[in-house]
Amino acid sequence: MTTLLAAKAKAEVTKPLVLGLLIFSFAMPFFFFLGGLKLNGYRTVLLIFMFPAVLGWLSGRAGKIRGIDFLVIGFAFWAALSLAVNHGFGNLWEFIGMFMIETLAPYFIARTYIRSLGAFRYFVKCFFVLMLILLPFAMFEASTGKAPLLDIFGKVLNVYPWQGWKFPPRLGFMRAQTTMPHPILFGVFCAPAFALTWYVLGWGKSLYSKAGLTSIVAGVVFFSLSSGAFLNVIIQVMLMAWNRFFQFLKSKWKVLIIGFSVLFFLGEVASSRTMFQIFATHFTLSPGTAWMRIHIFNNVSDDILRNPIFGIGLSEWTRPAWMWTLSSVDNFWLVIALRHGLPGLFLLVGAVAILFFRVGGKQLSGATADARLGYLISLFGLIMSAVTVHLWDATFCFLMFFLGAGVWFLDADDGSGQDGDQAQAEEGGRKMRYTRFPKALPGELSIGRVARTR
């Protein structure tokens, strides 16, 4: 019994190490080659902790095995199958293997190592500290057109090329990419920290403290000057405002969903343009970009309908000659359907939708309920901004990590909010104790903590 408790206590200690390493590795700009395999910071962490995370999931340390787990696994294997069908497994086995690792490993690391409010809050802390570190570098890059982090790491390692020179200034600034492959990815990666910071790190704090914390995240996102990242934060702010001003409505989220559905239907029926065209036109910083997005959407949709089962893999999508210089498809969900067919899209969207509505319907209270709200708002902003950008490399891994980071809410009981209230109240300087557990004796402290975090 003592050995079991000691092992559990050790597992609790190692959780922050795994989460912190992975979050900060997402922002590492360097890469290297090992036996022909391209590796970087986050891939190294994924390879080290993938098997312990999967074994933890299989052994029950990640809670009950759930349907969403099989949807994520199904998506990874279907995507691998679609690539093999289109190109042959022998030609792409390294790419297919790494794609499966980048899909499954971040999901199961979050799934296994985030099992309590404390672990979730630690993840948010690491995420916020990363924003705090990146802010001055993003500001400097946007003001001067120089990327100091890429220059520093580039002196000793291979780094992503600086993309800022490709884009004209926006709002008087250059577009910052800091350590990411592209400014768009930098902004979209940072944006989910906004609502998380407000509801998790700002829990129990004053309005001014919350505004101060989230302004740091907003500043980082601003210097990416990406419409997808701006849209992400705007959606989060609108949902946060809705929650604040309509607290008196018991079913405020149902009202919002119904109202949005009605407006969407009226827009499709009454307008001469589709809702996607309206969306692309009014939620981008450049009218020319919006016009091209519409043409890309139309041509890619035709390819999807011609190849609905396995997609076209990594092959070039069909487009007229005057669009041939455009290779990117700035819509993550469209790319998934294009490369892996409609089954791949339905598996991934199904995982997101089931997680979203099941976590949203869970009865929670206190700090856990607020953390859940911040998580769902951030997740919704991320999946909506993915309509305007493609997610790859660290940003795609972060999406899969973020999906896994929310499953623990399904296993949290309503009392976990009380423990969270106590922990965050003490951190803020308040000593009142809100818990159903009696105060442990000195010799029982570590065992009590382990028992309550399960």
LINLINVEN-V291721 format. One record per residue. PSI is psi as a letter, one per 40 degrees, with the letter a starting at -180 (NA if undefined). Layout:
[[PSI] [PSI]]
This chain:
[[d] [d] [d] [d] [d] [d] [d] [d] [d] [d] [d] [d] [d] [e] [d] [d] [d] [d] [d] [d] [d] [d] [d] [d] [d] [d] [e] [h] [e] [i] [i] [i] [h] [h] [f] [e] [h] [h] [i] [a] [d] [d] [d] [d] [d] [d] [d] [d] [e] [d] [d] [d] [d] [d] [d] [d] [d] [d] [e] [e] [e] [e] [a] [h] [h] [i] [d] [d] [d] [d] [d] [d] [d] [d] [d] [d] [d] [d] [d] [d] [d] [d] [d] [d] [d] [d] [e] [h] [d] [d] [d] [f] [d] [d] [d] [d] [d] [d] [d] [d] [d] [d] [d] [d] [d] [d] [d] [d] [d] [d] [d] [d] [e] [g] [e] [i] [d] [d] [d] [d] [d] [d] [d] [d] [d] [d] [d] [d] [d] [d] [d] [d] [d] [d] [d] [d] [d] [d] [d] [d] [d] [d] [d] [e] [e] [i] [g] [d] [d] [d] [d] [d] [d] [e] [d] [e] [i] [h] [i] [i] [i] [h] [e] [d] [e] [e] [h] [i] [i] [h] [f] [e] [i] [i] [h] [h] [e] [c] [e] [i] [e] [i] [d] [d] [d] [d] [d] [d] [d] [d] [d] [e] [e] [c] [d] [d] [d] [d] [d] [d] [d] [e] [h] [e] [i] [i] [d] [d] [d] [d] [d] [d] [d] [d] [d] [d] [d] [d] [d] [d] [d] [d] [e] [d] [f] [h] [d] [d] [d] [d] [d] [d] [d] [d] [d] [d] [d] [d] [d] [d] [d] [d] [d] [d] [e] [f] [d] [e] [h] [d] [f] [d] [d] [d] [d] [d] [d] [d] [d] [d] [d] [d] [d] [d] [d] [d] [d] [d] [d] [d] [i] [e] [i] [i] [d] [d] [d] [d] [d] [d] [d] [e] [f] [i] [e] [h] [d] [d] [d] [d] [d] [d] [d] [d] [d] [d] [d] [d] [d] [d] [d] [d] [d] [d] [d] [d] [g] [d] [d] [e] [a] [e] [b] [e] [i] [h] [i] [h] [i] [i] [d] [e] [e] [d] [e] [h] [d] [i] [h] [f] [h] [d] [d] [d] [d] [d] [d] [d] [d] [e] [i] [d] [d] [d] [d] [d] [d] [d] [d] [d] [d] [d] [d] [d] [d] [d] [d] [d] [d] [d] [e] [h] [h] [i] [i] [a] [d] [d] [d] [d] [d] [d] [d] [d] [d] [d] [d] [d] [d] [d] [d] [d] [d] [d] [d] [e] [d] [e] [i] [h] [h] [i] [b] [d] [d] [d] [d] [d] [d] [d] [d] [d] [d] [d] [e] [e] [d] [d] [d] [d] [e] [h] [i] [d] [e] [d] [d] [d] [d] [d] [d] [d] [d] [d] [d] [d] [d] [e] [e] [h] [e] [i] [h] [g] [i] [e] [h] [i] [h] [i] [i] [d] [e] [e] [d] [d] [d] [d] [d] [d] [d] [e] [e] [NA]]
